[in-house]
Amino acid sequence: MKPFDAALRRASASHEELVRRYELFRTVVEFLAALMFVIGSVFFFYDSLLFAGTWLFLIGSILFAVRPTIRLALELHLARLPVPDEFRPYGAVRGGDREP
C-alpha cells in the first residue's frame, strides 16, 4: 500500500494506535500555535510587549508549518508498517514477494 491511502489507517490495531498518537501530537501542536497567536495578539495592544508579541506570532507560524510535517511523517510511518493479508487488495503481491 502507498502513502496517503486511507485504508492504511485501519489496516491493523498497530496502524490505528499509530494514527491516534500522531493525531494527538498534531492536536497539541495546533493548540499551541493558536495559543501563540492569541497571546501575541493581546501583546500587540501594549507597546512594551510588541517585541514579544512579534516573536509569539513567529513561533505560532512555525508551529502551523509543523502540522503538514506531522501528517507526512505519519503517512510515511504507516507505509512502512506491515499490512495484514486480509487488508491487501485482491491479487496484490507482498513487498518482497515476486510473482511466479
N, C-alpha and C positions, 0 to 999 in steps of 0.2 A: 504494500500500500504506500501511497505517496503522501508527502506533507500536505496539509490543508484539506485532507479527506475527512469529512465529518464522521464517517464510520469509525475512524481510529479512536475517537474519544470514548467509545463504548465497546471497544474490542475485547477488553478483559477487565477484571477488577483492578489490576495494577494500572491500566490505562486510565480508568475512571478516577483513581486516587491521585494519579499524577496531575490530571486536569484540575481536580479540586484544589491541590496545593498551589499550582500556578495561578489559578483564578483568585485564590485568597491573597497571594502575593501581589497580583495585579490590582486588586481592590484596595489594598493598603497603600500602594504607590499612588493610585488615583486620588484617594482620600487625602494623602499628604500633599499632593500637588494642588488640589483645591484649597486646602488649608493655607498653603503658602500664598496663594493668590488673594484669599480673603484678608489675611493678616497684612500682606503687602498693600492692599487697597486701603485699609484703615491707616496704615503708616503714612500714606500719601497725604493725609489730612494735616499732618504735623511736619513743619519744616525741619525740626530736629531729627525726625525719623525717616526723612525722604531717602537718604542713602541706604538705610537698612531695608526699606520697602522695595527699592530697586533690586537689591540682592535677593529678596524673597521672590520677586517676580522671575528673576533668572533661575533660581532653584526650582520654582514651580514649573517653568518651561522645560527645564531639563528632565524633571520627573514625568511630564507629559510625553517627552520623547522616549522615555524608558518603556512606556506602555507597549508600543509595537515590538520593541526588542524582546519583551517578556513573551509576547504571543509567538514570535518567530522561534524563540528558544523552546517553547512548549511544543510547537509543531515538529521541530527537528528532533526533540527528545522522543515524542510519540512515534515518529517514523523509525527510530532505532530500536524500539521495543519489539520483541517477537509477537506476532499476531497468531492467535489460536486458529487451527484449520477451519473451524466452523464459521469464522468470520472472513475467510478468504473468498473472493469471487470464484464461481464455478470455473474450473479449468486453470486457475491461477497456479503458477509454479512458485515454490518457496524460493527465497533469495539465493541460496546456494545450490539448489537443485537444478539439474539440467533436464530438458525434455528428452525422452528416449528416442 
